[in-house]
Amino acid sequence: MERVAVGDLWQFRFPGNVIFSPGGRKVAFTVKKPREKENDYASQIWIYESKTGKPWPLTAGPHDGPLAWLDEKTIVFARQVSPEKKEGTGLFRIRVDGGEAQLLTELPLEIRSMQAGGPGELILLGQKKMEKKEEPEEVEVIEELPFWNNGQGFIRGQRDHLYRYFLDLDKLEPLTSGPYQIKDFDVQENQILLVRQNFAEKMAVTGAVCLYDLHQGRIIQETPDDLIIDQVRFLDRERGIFAATDMEAMGLGTNRELYTFDLLTGDRKCVTAMDKSIGFRLGSDVRLQGGQEFLVREGALYFLTTEESGVRLWKWEEDDLEKLIHFPGGISCFDYYGDACCYVALRGTDLPELYWRQGEEEEKVSSFNQDYQEQKIIQKPEPFPVTTADGQDLEAWIIKPVDFNPAEKYPLLLEIHGGPKTAYGPVFFHEMQVLAAAGYAVVFSNPRGSDGRGNKFADIRGAYGQQDYKDLMEVVDAALDRFPWLNEERLGVAGGSYGGFMTSWIVGQTRRFKAAVSQRGIGSWVSMYGTTDIGFFFVPDQLGADPWLDNEGLWKKSPLAYAPRIKTPTLFIHAEEDYRCWLVESLQMFTALKKGGTPTRLCIFRGENHELSRSGKPKSRLRRLEEIRGWLEQYL
């Protein structure tokens, strides 16, 4: 068998976007695969039928966007008509019983999602494409906050809105407009439930649930605009249901609860007190696409939660909560019809595959990555208990190096997840497997601040780099104490986003680490506040201050403040178009270390954003892994 290699990415297949047909006889889903020549990901539509037991490809060529069932035999999907020009998005129709895809129209929209409306109608959520100018503007004028978005660039007044498309008439009709952003929607007969977020000059973090009547062409009911709202669905003819938070427990990161919305009166009611994280929040670099995480079937809500180190599937029906599927790993997306559930999951050290569950019986029905996994040595993460000095139990795992020999001594790399309100789990992680194949032991954990264990555990507001730092150091101490084959003189640390912040923070507090890799991190909370797409509301919420209230306090909590004393050789990795944690953060850290004589290197990936490690172009992802491995080989 072969070791896991950097270039294995070309062999991976990524299923997602599972959707039952209206009659429940078929399931459509998409499978993405990397393409080396094009340096991108092709996406094909596949069909699964339980009676045949095997999925089969519906489309031969790649498609780029969302899809929807029109009826039991017809699917509509979006695709970029001219990828090199990026001018219009084509809507295509294809029959599942044979025939080629037919172009219906070309729309001037970036389509985010779609649902079938009335007969011959589609409801689209999207953003109008800006006119392509022959010459770029000499002056960029900004008048709103945020002025750019990660993965999008300068916003320039662009908003996501709802549109209705009439297939027979080839007519596009705008439904919403104005200084608002539509975050989510659901269609039921002649009505639409939507989440509207105010975006008049400065984006609000809160939003309202609104009921839009298609006959009247207007919003006829809405909730107050005082909750952070994520998803919304029709529960029945009289009520809607949505996930939201009042932010009281721990600010922006407070776990969402379920609320019902009376369609007649506009009254809302919180119907749970779960203290669970709704949605998929598990760290992974092999989940290229997701899909449905929150849906209603026959008056019951089905939804995902991240709990401890896994993602579970729950059912809510009239104040009754029932856990339906619970296993180590994570469900990435799903759909329900009757008692049948089809979903994509990460199980153990398997890459994502499609699963079918009828009642209590479950079956893995795809094998997109099976040949790859049978050829590779994949190291299983081993849990080891960690109890901190103040009595807190932490989840932690170690991946042993390939060809492990207990008589030898091995270098240890501590990996730190992003967020901080996300979580690691014992699932396949390409980066970690590459490093284990290169001879490193990899330790990862969920310190305080992580997701999956309630608001109290996750609340580190105003204390970034304090209790979370202590937890991580105690995880390293516990690993060294438990595994005598680890070399305490050869310790490394790496992480991205919040993990990048913590990596830079750690090497400014201790010299026990001999190498560090800080990716898309934060050097200064002061500069992060005014230069990123979330800084102006994230920093005050999570750090408890802004540069005018407590500049000195923010500075003391910034890795850049301690950069002159960093002696650990540190590699910085950043994307040029990362507007979540802007490039200036790594530039400042690199400058400080280089000026102080500490070995350092900064790799700037052009054309990439904050999602580089998860959905960046394949060759960029490969180069990133090569840079990490090369740096560790040099200094660890």
RALINSUL-V703991 format. One record per residue. N is the residue number from 1. RES is the residue in three letters. PHI is phi in degrees with one decimal (none if undefined). OMEGA is omega in radians with two decimals (NA if undefined). Layout:
N | RES | PHI | OMEGA
N | RES | PHI | OMEGA
This chain:
1 | MET | none | -3.05
2 | GLU | -102.6 | 3.04
3 | ARG | -74.9 | 3.04
4 | VAL | -65.4 | -3.08
5 | ALA | -121.5 | 3.11
6 | VAL | -57.7 | -3.07
7 | GLY | -71.8 | 3.13
8 | ASP | -63.8 | 3.13
9 | LEU | -53.0 | -3.12
10 | TRP | -62.6 | -3.09
11 | GLN | -92.3 | -3.05
12 | PHE | -72.9 | 3.03
13 | ARG | -124.9 | -2.99
14 | PHE | -125.1 | 3.08
15 | PRO | -79.5 | 3.11
16 | GLY | -177.7 | 3.05
17 | ASN | 54.2 | -3.11
18 | VAL | -80.8 | -3.12
19 | ILE | -141.8 | 3.03
20 | PHE | -69.9 | 2.98
21 | SER | -70.3 | -3.08
22 | PRO | -55.9 | 3.13
23 | GLY | -93.5 | 3.07
24 | GLY | 78.3 | -3.08
25 | ARG | -84.9 | -3.11
26 | LYS | -134.5 | 3.04
27 | VAL | -125.1 | 3.00
28 | ALA | -100.3 | 3.03
29 | PHE | -152.2 | -3.12
30 | THR | -115.5 | 3.10
31 | VAL | -128.4 | 3.10
32 | LYS | -102.1 | 3.06
33 | LYS | -142.1 | 3.12
34 | PRO | -70.3 | 3.06
35 | ARG | -119.7 | -3.02
36 | GLU | -71.8 | -3.09
37 | LYS | -64.2 | -3.11
38 | GLU | -82.0 | -3.10
39 | ASN | 54.5 | 3.12
40 | ASP | -150.5 | 3.13
41 | TYR | -124.4 | 3.03
42 | ALA | -85.9 | -3.13
43 | SER | -123.7 | 3.12
44 | GLN | -115.3 | 3.05
45 | ILE | -90.0 | 3.08
46 | TRP | -118.6 | 3.12
47 | ILE | -124.3 | 3.03
48 | TYR | -124.6 | 3.04
49 | GLU | -124.4 | -3.09
50 | SER | -64.3 | -3.11
51 | LYS | -70.7 | 3.09
52 | THR | -93.6 | 3.06
53 | GLY | 80.8 | -3.13
54 | LYS | -134.7 | 3.07
55 | PRO | -76.6 | 3.11
56 | TRP | -142.4 | -3.08
57 | PRO | -76.2 | 3.10
58 | LEU | -91.8 | -3.12
59 | THR | -105.2 | 3.14
60 | ALA | -87.3 | -3.12
61 | GLY | -96.8 | -3.11
62 | PRO | -73.7 | 2.94
63 | HIS | -129.3 | -2.93
64 | ASP | -113.7 | -2.91
65 | GLY | -118.5 | -3.09
66 | PRO | -72.2 | 3.13
67 | LEU | -138.6 | 3.09
68 | ALA | -152.4 | 3.02
69 | TRP | -81.7 | 2.99
70 | LEU | -84.6 | 3.07
71 | ASP | -155.3 | -3.04
72 | GLU | -65.6 | -3.06
73 | LYS | -118.7 | -2.99
74 | THR | -132.4 | 3.09
75 | ILE | -120.6 | 2.99
76 | VAL | -111.7 | 3.11
77 | PHE | -140.7 | 3.14
78 | ALA | -102.1 | 3.10
79 | ARG | -152.8 | 3.06
80 | GLN | -67.3 | -3.08
81 | VAL | -69.6 | 3.13
82 | SER | -125.8 | -3.06
83 | PRO | -54.1 | -3.10
84 | GLU | -73.1 | -3.14
85 | LYS | -94.0 | 3.14
86 | LYS | 53.8 | -3.07
87 | GLU | -93.0 | -3.06
88 | GLY | -135.4 | 3.07
89 | THR | -105.7 | -3.14
90 | GLY | -88.5 | 2.97
91 | LEU | -100.7 | -3.10
92 | PHE | -119.6 | 3.07
93 | ARG | -119.7 | 3.12
94 | ILE | -141.1 | 3.08
95 | ARG | -91.5 | -3.10
96 | VAL | -80.6 | 3.13
97 | ASP | -99.3 | 3.04
98 | GLY | 129.9 | 3.11
99 | GLY | 108.5 | -3.13
100 | GLU | -87.2 | 3.07
101 | ALA | -69.4 | -3.14
102 | GLN | -113.0 | 3.09
103 | LEU | -74.8 | 3.12
104 | LEU | -86.5 | -3.08
105 | THR | -166.3 | 3.04
106 | GLU | -123.3 | -3.02
107 | LEU | -111.2 | 3.13
108 | PRO | -83.2 | -3.06
109 | LEU | -129.9 | 2.84
110 | GLU | -91.8 | -3.02
111 | ILE | -87.2 | 3.13
112 | ARG | -86.7 | -3.12
113 | SER | -157.6 | -3.14
114 | MET | -151.1 | 3.03
115 | GLN | -140.0 | 3.02
116 | ALA | -69.8 | 3.08
117 | GLY | -102.1 | 3.04
118 | GLY | -72.7 | 3.13
119 | PRO | -54.1 | 3.11
120 | GLY | 72.3 | -3.11
121 | GLU | -127.9 | 3.00
122 | LEU | -125.5 | 2.98
123 | ILE | -103.1 | -3.05
124 | LEU | -115.2 | 2.94
125 | LEU | -107.5 | -3.09
126 | GLY | -167.6 | -3.08
127 | GLN | -129.5 | 3.12
128 | LYS | -62.2 | 3.10
129 | LYS | -75.5 | 3.11
130 | MET | -72.9 | 3.13
131 | GLU | -60.8 | 3.12
132 | LYS | -80.3 | -3.12
133 | LYS | -95.7 | 3.14
134 | GLU | -63.0 | 3.12
135 | GLU | -121.3 | 3.11
136 | PRO | -65.1 | 3.11
137 | GLU | -63.8 | 3.12
138 | GLU | -77.7 | -3.13
139 | VAL | -128.2 | 3.04
140 | GLU | -97.9 | -3.13
141 | VAL | -101.9 | 3.10
142 | ILE | -121.5 | -3.09
143 | GLU | -138.5 | -3.08
144 | GLU | -142.9 | -3.11
145 | LEU | -133.3 | 0.00
146 | PRO | -71.6 | -3.12
147 | PHE | -92.6 | 3.02
148 | TRP | -145.6 | 3.11
149 | ASN | -124.3 | 3.05
150 | ASN | -58.4 | 3.14
151 | GLY | 81.5 | -3.10
152 | GLN | -124.7 | -3.06
153 | GLY | 89.2 | -3.13
154 | PHE | -61.7 | -3.01
155 | ILE | -75.5 | 3.08
156 | ARG | 55.2 | 3.07
157 | GLY | 78.8 | -3.12
158 | GLN | -74.1 | 3.13
159 | ARG | -136.0 | 3.00
160 | ASP | -81.9 | 3.14
161 | HIS | -133.9 | -3.14
162 | LEU | -96.5 | 3.11
163 | TYR | -136.3 | 3.02
164 | ARG | -113.8 | 3.13
165 | TYR | -114.1 | 3.10
166 | PHE | -94.8 | -3.03
167 | LEU | -63.7 | -3.07
168 | ASP | -68.6 | -3.11
169 | LEU | -90.3 | -3.03
170 | ASP | 50.7 | -3.06
171 | LYS | -125.9 | 3.10
172 | LEU | -108.4 | -3.09
173 | GLU | -123.0 | 3.07
174 | PRO | -70.7 | 3.13
175 | LEU | -105.1 | 3.13
176 | THR | -125.3 | 3.12
177 | SER | -159.7 | 3.08
178 | GLY | 97.7 | -3.06
179 | PRO | -80.2 | -3.13
180 | TYR | -131.1 | 3.03
181 | GLN | -121.2 | 3.07
182 | ILE | -92.1 | -3.06
183 | LYS | -89.5 | -3.08
184 | ASP | -157.9 | 3.13
185 | PHE | -157.4 | 3.06
186 | ASP | -147.7 | -3.06
187 | VAL | -114.9 | 3.03
188 | GLN | -144.1 | -3.11
189 | GLU | 53.0 | -3.07
190 | ASN | -101.4 | -3.14
191 | GLN | -130.1 | 3.10
192 | ILE | -130.9 | 2.94
193 | LEU | -95.2 | -3.11
194 | LEU | -141.5 | 3.02
195 | VAL | -104.8 | -3.10
196 | ARG | -111.0 | -3.12
197 | GLN | -115.9 | -3.11
198 | ASN | -66.2 | -3.12
199 | PHE | -143.3 | 3.12
200 | ALA | -93.9 | -3.13
201 | GLU | 70.2 | 3.06
202 | LYS | -129.6 | -3.09
203 | MET | -65.6 | 3.04
204 | ALA | -85.4 | 3.08
205 | VAL | -84.1 | 3.13
206 | THR | -92.0 | -3.13
207 | GLY | -155.2 | -3.14
208 | ALA | -129.8 | 2.97
209 | VAL | -92.1 | -3.08
210 | CYS | -126.4 | 3.05
211 | LEU | -106.1 | -3.11
212 | TYR | -106.2 | 3.12
213 | ASP | -100.2 | -3.08
214 | LEU | -69.4 | 3.12
215 | HIS | -67.0 | -3.12
216 | GLN | -83.9 | 3.13
217 | GLY | 68.7 | -3.12
218 | ARG | -158.8 | 3.04
219 | ILE | -78.0 | -3.09
220 | ILE | -111.9 | 3.13
221 | GLN | -158.0 | 3.10
222 | GLU | -157.9 | 3.11
223 | THR | -90.1 | 2.97
224 | PRO | -59.9 | -3.10
225 | ASP | -98.0 | -3.05
226 | ASP | -141.4 | 3.10
227 | LEU | -124.1 | 2.90
228 | ILE | -81.1 | -3.04
229 | ILE | -119.5 | -3.11
230 | ASP | -105.5 | -3.07
231 | GLN | -118.2 | 3.11
232 | VAL | -140.9 | 3.10
233 | ARG | -144.6 | 2.93
234 | PHE | -69.7 | 3.08
235 | LEU | -89.8 | 3.06
236 | ASP | -160.0 | -3.10
237 | ARG | -74.4 | -3.06
238 | GLU | -111.9 | -3.03
239 | ARG | -137.4 | 2.91
240 | GLY | -111.5 | 3.09
241 | ILE | -139.9 | -3.11
242 | PHE | -147.6 | 3.11
243 | ALA | -103.9 | -3.05
244 | ALA | -157.6 | 3.06
245 | THR | -141.4 | 3.05
246 | ASP | -90.4 | 3.04
247 | MET | 70.4 | -3.04
248 | GLU | -69.3 | -3.03
249 | ALA | -70.3 | -3.10
250 | MET | -154.4 | 3.04
251 | GLY | 68.8 | -3.05
252 | LEU | -57.5 | -3.06
253 | GLY | -85.2 | -3.12
254 | THR | -55.4 | 3.13
255 | ASN | -57.9 | 3.12
256 | ARG | -74.9 | 3.00
257 | GLU | -117.1 | 3.13
258 | LEU | -93.1 | 3.09
259 | TYR | -124.6 | 2.96
260 | THR | -101.1 | -3.08
261 | PHE | -131.2 | 3.13
262 | ASP | -76.2 | -3.05
263 | LEU | -69.7 | -3.12
264 | LEU | -87.2 | -3.05
265 | THR | -100.0 | -3.06
266 | GLY | 84.0 | 3.14
267 | ASP | -70.3 | 3.06
268 | ARG | -120.8 | -3.09
269 | LYS | -148.6 | 3.04
270 | CYS | -76.6 | -3.01
271 | VAL | -113.3 | 3.09
272 | THR | -136.4 | 2.96
273 | ALA | -141.3 | -2.98
274 | MET | -77.1 | -2.96
275 | ASP | 54.6 | 3.09
276 | LYS | -120.2 | -3.14
277 | SER | -85.9 | -3.10
278 | ILE | -80.4 | 3.10
279 | GLY | 110.5 | 3.13
280 | PHE | -85.8 | -3.10
281 | ARG | -129.2 | -3.09
282 | LEU | -87.9 | 3.12
283 | GLY | -65.1 | -3.13
284 | SER | -162.2 | 3.02
285 | ASP | -112.4 | 3.07
286 | VAL | -126.4 | 3.03
287 | ARG | -107.4 | -3.03
288 | LEU | -72.1 | 3.13
289 | GLN | -142.4 | 3.13
290 | GLY | -108.6 | -3.10
291 | GLY | 155.5 | -3.08
292 | GLN | -66.9 | 3.08
293 | GLU | -125.5 | -2.95
294 | PHE | -154.9 | -3.07
295 | LEU | -152.4 | 3.14
296 | VAL | -114.4 | 3.04
297 | ARG | -136.8 | 3.08
298 | GLU | 51.8 | 3.06
299 | GLY | 79.0 | 3.11
300 | ALA | -119.4 | 3.09
301 | LEU | -95.8 | 3.04
302 | TYR | -114.5 | -3.08
303 | PHE | -153.8 | 3.13
304 | LEU | -98.2 | 2.98
305 | THR | -133.4 | 3.00
306 | THR | -94.5 | -3.11
307 | GLU | -130.8 | -3.06
308 | GLU | 51.0 | -3.04
309 | SER | -110.0 | 3.14
310 | GLY | -147.0 | 3.11
311 | VAL | -117.6 | -3.02
312 | ARG | -111.0 | 3.08
313 | LEU | -111.4 | -3.09
314 | TRP | -120.8 | 3.03
315 | LYS | -127.0 | 3.04
316 | TRP | -117.4 | 3.11
317 | GLU | -147.0 | 3.10
318 | GLU | 49.9 | 3.07
319 | ASP | 71.8 | 3.12
320 | ASP | -106.7 | 3.12
321 | LEU | -104.0 | 3.14
322 | GLU | -135.1 | 3.09
323 | LYS | -83.7 | -3.04
324 | LEU | -96.4 | -3.09
325 | ILE | -132.1 | -3.02
326 | HIS | -146.6 | 3.10
327 | PHE | -152.7 | 3.08
328 | PRO | -59.2 | -3.08
329 | GLY | 111.3 | -3.07
330 | GLY | -156.6 | 2.96
331 | ILE | -83.2 | -3.05
332 | SER | -90.0 | 3.09
333 | CYS | -163.3 | -3.05
334 | PHE | -161.2 | 2.92
335 | ASP | -149.3 | -3.11
336 | TYR | -123.2 | 2.94
337 | TYR | -148.5 | -3.05
338 | GLY | 61.2 | 3.09
339 | ASP | -99.9 | -3.14
340 | ALA | -100.2 | 3.10
341 | CYS | -128.4 | 3.06
342 | CYS | -118.0 | -3.05
343 | TYR | -154.2 | 3.01
344 | VAL | -101.6 | -3.09
345 | ALA | -141.3 | 2.95
346 | LEU | -102.7 | -3.11
347 | ARG | -118.6 | 3.13
348 | GLY | 54.6 | 3.13
349 | THR | -99.7 | 3.06
350 | ASP | -80.9 | 2.94
351 | LEU | -71.4 | -3.05
352 | PRO | -61.5 | 3.08
353 | GLU | -140.3 | -3.14
354 | LEU | -93.1 | -3.14
355 | TYR | -124.4 | 3.11
356 | TRP | -125.9 | 3.14
357 | ARG | -129.3 | 3.10
358 | GLN | -120.6 | -3.04
359 | GLY | 65.1 | -3.14
360 | GLU | -98.4 | -3.09
361 | GLU | -90.6 | -3.12
362 | GLU | -125.1 | -3.14
363 | GLU | -145.2 | 2.99
364 | LYS | -81.7 | -2.97
365 | VAL | -109.8 | 3.05
366 | SER | -126.2 | 3.13
367 | SER | -143.3 | -3.08
368 | PHE | -61.1 | -3.06
369 | ASN | -113.7 | -3.04
370 | GLN | -65.1 | -3.13
371 | ASP | -59.5 | 3.13
372 | TYR | -60.0 | -3.06
373 | GLN | -67.7 | 3.11
374 | GLU | -74.0 | -3.12
375 | GLN | -96.5 | -2.96
376 | LYS | -114.2 | 3.00
377 | ILE | -87.2 | -3.13
378 | ILE | -110.5 | -3.08
379 | GLN | -81.3 | -3.13
380 | LYS | -83.3 | 3.05
381 | PRO | -63.8 | -3.13
382 | GLU | -107.5 | 3.14
383 | PRO | -72.6 | 2.98
384 | PHE | -140.5 | -3.04
385 | PRO | -72.0 | 3.07
386 | VAL | -131.9 | 3.03
387 | THR | -115.8 | -3.05
388 | THR | -75.6 | -3.11
389 | ALA | -61.0 | 3.13
390 | ASP | -96.3 | 2.99
391 | GLY | 90.0 | -3.14
392 | GLN | -87.7 | 3.06
393 | ASP | -83.5 | -3.14
394 | LEU | -121.5 | 3.00
395 | GLU | -82.2 | 3.10
396 | ALA | -151.4 | -3.14
397 | TRP | -137.7 | 3.02
398 | ILE | -131.7 | 3.03
399 | ILE | -109.2 | -3.14
400 | LYS | -74.8 | 3.09
401 | PRO | -66.1 | 3.08
402 | VAL | -62.2 | -3.08
403 | ASP | 59.6 | -3.11
404 | PHE | -58.0 | 3.08
405 | ASN | -130.6 | -3.07
406 | PRO | -61.7 | 3.14
407 | ALA | -82.1 | -3.13
408 | GLU | -99.8 | 3.08
409 | LYS | -109.9 | -3.05
410 | TYR | -123.4 | 3.03
411 | PRO | -70.0 | -3.11
412 | LEU | -118.9 | 3.05
413 | LEU | -113.7 | 3.05
414 | LEU | -90.4 | 3.08
415 | GLU | -101.0 | -3.10
416 | ILE | -122.7 | -3.08
417 | HIS | -77.0 | 3.12
418 | GLY | -85.1 | 3.08
419 | GLY | 123.0 | 0.14
420 | PRO | -73.9 | -3.02
421 | LYS | -84.3 | 2.90
422 | THR | -131.8 | -3.11
423 | ALA | -148.4 | 2.95
424 | TYR | -89.0 | 3.03
425 | GLY | -146.3 | -3.10
426 | PRO | -80.7 | -3.11
427 | VAL | -114.7 | 3.13
428 | PHE | -64.2 | 3.08
429 | PHE | -131.3 | -3.03
430 | HIS | -56.6 | -3.12
431 | GLU | -56.5 | -3.11
432 | MET | -67.4 | 3.14
433 | GLN | -68.6 | 3.07
434 | VAL | -62.2 | -3.11
435 | LEU | -71.6 | 3.06
436 | ALA | -63.7 | 3.11
437 | ALA | -67.3 | -3.14
438 | ALA | -88.5 | 3.04
439 | GLY | 102.8 | 3.14
440 | TYR | -102.1 | 2.88
441 | ALA | -86.7 | -3.10
442 | VAL | -116.2 | 3.09
443 | VAL | -114.2 | 3.07
444 | PHE | -143.2 | -3.00
445 | SER | -156.9 | 3.05
446 | ASN | -118.7 | 3.13
447 | PRO | -73.7 | 3.05
448 | ARG | -59.0 | -2.96
449 | GLY | 108.4 | -3.11
450 | SER | -76.8 | 3.14
451 | ASP | -86.5 | 2.96
452 | GLY | 94.3 | -3.10
453 | ARG | -132.3 | 3.05
454 | GLY | 92.7 | -3.08
455 | ASN | -63.8 | -3.08
456 | LYS | -60.7 | -3.14
457 | PHE | -65.4 | -3.05
458 | ALA | -83.8 | -3.00
459 | ASP | -83.0 | 3.04
460 | ILE | -120.9 | 3.12
461 | ARG | -56.6 | 3.13
462 | GLY | 74.9 | -3.04
463 | ALA | -131.1 | 3.07
464 | TYR | -58.4 | 3.13
465 | GLY | 83.4 | -3.14
466 | GLN | -110.5 | -3.11
467 | GLN | -66.1 | 3.10
468 | ASP | -63.4 | 3.08
469 | TYR | -62.7 | 3.12
470 | LYS | -61.1 | 3.12
471 | ASP | -60.4 | -3.12
472 | LEU | -64.5 | 3.11
473 | MET | -66.7 | 3.10
474 | GLU | -71.6 | 3.03
475 | VAL | -64.3 | 3.10
476 | VAL | -62.4 | 3.12
477 | ASP | -60.8 | -3.13
478 | ALA | -65.4 | 3.11
479 | ALA | -64.9 | 3.13
480 | LEU | -63.9 | 3.14
481 | ASP | -71.3 | -3.04
482 | ARG | -84.5 | -3.04
483 | PHE | -117.2 | -3.06
484 | PRO | -65.4 | 3.13
485 | TRP | -81.6 | 3.04
486 | LEU | -83.4 | -3.13
487 | ASN | -96.6 | -3.08
488 | GLU | -68.7 | 3.08
489 | GLU | -89.3 | -3.10
490 | ARG | -130.1 | -3.12
491 | LEU | -109.6 | 3.07
492 | GLY | -127.2 | -3.14
493 | VAL | -141.9 | -3.11
494 | ALA | -151.1 | 3.08
495 | GLY | -178.0 | -3.11
496 | GLY | -128.2 | -3.14
497 | SER | 64.7 | 3.01
498 | TYR | -57.6 | 3.08
499 | GLY | -63.9 | 3.05
500 | GLY | -70.0 | 3.04
501 | PHE | -58.2 | -3.09
502 | MET | -65.6 | 3.10
503 | THR | -61.6 | 3.12
504 | SER | -65.0 | 3.11
505 | TRP | -65.9 | -3.07
506 | ILE | -60.8 | -3.09
507 | VAL | -72.2 | 3.02
508 | GLY | -89.2 | -3.13
509 | GLN | -108.5 | -3.09
510 | THR | -146.2 | 3.09
511 | ARG | -110.0 | -3.11
512 | ARG | -73.1 | -3.11
513 | PHE | -94.9 | -3.06
514 | LYS | -96.4 | 3.10
515 | ALA | -155.8 | -3.13
516 | ALA | -144.3 | 3.06
517 | VAL | -131.7 | -3.12
518 | SER | -105.3 | -3.04
519 | GLN | -116.1 | 3.10
520 | ARG | 39.6 | -3.04
521 | GLY | -92.7 | -3.13
522 | ILE | -121.6 | 3.09
523 | GLY | -94.8 | -3.09
524 | SER | -139.8 | 3.08
525 | TRP | -68.8 | 3.13
526 | VAL | -68.1 | 3.14
527 | SER | -73.3 | 3.12
528 | MET | -61.8 | -3.11
529 | TYR | -56.5 | -2.97
530 | GLY | -102.8 | -3.04
531 | THR | -121.5 | -3.02
532 | THR | -117.6 | -3.08
533 | ASP | -78.1 | 3.12
534 | ILE | -124.5 | -2.97
535 | GLY | -56.4 | -3.02
536 | PHE | -67.7 | 3.05
537 | PHE | -113.6 | -3.12
538 | PHE | -71.4 | -3.08
539 | VAL | -62.7 | 3.10
540 | PRO | -60.8 | -3.11
541 | ASP | -70.9 | -3.03
542 | GLN | -89.5 | -3.14
543 | LEU | -103.4 | 3.05
544 | GLY | 80.6 | -3.12
545 | ALA | -163.1 | 2.95
546 | ASP | -123.2 | -3.04
547 | PRO | -60.1 | -3.13
548 | TRP | -94.0 | 3.10
549 | LEU | -75.4 | -3.06
550 | ASP | -156.0 | 3.14
551 | ASN | -61.2 | -3.12
552 | GLU | -64.9 | 3.13
553 | GLY | -65.1 | 3.10
554 | LEU | -64.1 | -3.14
555 | TRP | -63.5 | -3.13
556 | LYS | -66.6 | 3.12
557 | LYS | -96.1 | -3.10
558 | SER | -103.3 | 3.09
559 | PRO | -56.1 | -3.10
560 | LEU | -60.7 | 3.13
561 | ALA | -63.9 | -3.07
562 | TYR | -108.9 | -3.09
563 | ALA | -58.8 | -3.13
564 | PRO | -60.5 | -3.13
565 | ARG | -98.7 | 3.11
566 | ILE | -75.7 | 3.08
567 | LYS | -116.9 | -3.14
568 | THR | -75.4 | 3.05
569 | PRO | -55.9 | -2.99
570 | THR | -128.9 | 3.04
571 | LEU | -96.7 | 3.06
572 | PHE | -108.7 | 3.09
573 | ILE | -123.3 | -3.10
574 | HIS | -147.4 | 3.07
575 | ALA | -95.2 | -3.08
576 | GLU | -64.7 | -3.10
577 | GLU | -106.3 | 3.07
578 | ASP | -82.7 | 3.14
579 | TYR | -101.4 | 3.02
580 | ARG | -83.2 | 2.97
581 | CYS | -127.6 | -2.91
582 | TRP | -67.2 | -3.12
583 | LEU | -53.9 | -3.12
584 | VAL | -56.9 | -3.13
585 | GLU | -64.4 | 3.12
586 | SER | -74.7 | 3.10
587 | LEU | -60.8 | 3.14
588 | GLN | -66.0 | -3.14
589 | MET | -65.2 | 3.12
590 | PHE | -59.8 | -3.14
591 | THR | -60.3 | -3.11
592 | ALA | -64.3 | -3.12
593 | LEU | -70.8 | 3.13
594 | LYS | -63.7 | 3.12
595 | LYS | -62.8 | -3.13
596 | GLY | -84.6 | 3.08
597 | GLY | 85.8 | 3.10
598 | THR | -83.6 | 3.10
599 | PRO | -57.1 | -3.11
600 | THR | -152.5 | -3.12
601 | ARG | -153.4 | 3.11
602 | LEU | -122.5 | 3.09
603 | CYS | -107.6 | -3.12
604 | ILE | -105.8 | -3.09
605 | PHE | -95.7 | -3.13
606 | ARG | -73.6 | 3.11
607 | GLY | 75.8 | -3.13
608 | GLU | -117.1 | 3.14
609 | ASN | -130.5 | -3.05
610 | HIS | -61.7 | -3.10
611 | GLU | -92.0 | -3.07
612 | LEU | -46.8 | -3.03
613 | SER | -74.4 | -3.06
614 | ARG | -104.9 | -3.09
615 | SER | -140.7 | 3.08
616 | GLY | -65.8 | 3.11
617 | LYS | -58.4 | -3.03
618 | PRO | -51.5 | -3.09
619 | LYS | -67.5 | 3.07
620 | SER | -67.4 | 3.12
621 | ARG | -63.5 | 3.13
622 | LEU | -67.8 | 3.13
623 | ARG | -62.9 | 3.11
624 | ARG | -59.4 | 3.14
625 | LEU | -64.3 | 3.10
626 | GLU | -65.2 | 3.11
627 | GLU | -64.0 | 3.14
628 | ILE | -62.6 | -3.11
629 | ARG | -62.8 | -3.14
630 | GLY | -64.5 | 3.14
631 | TRP | -65.8 | 3.14
632 | LEU | -67.3 | 3.10
633 | GLU | -62.8 | -3.09
634 | GLN | -74.8 | -2.98
635 | TYR | -117.4 | -3.10
636 | LEU | -118.0 | NA
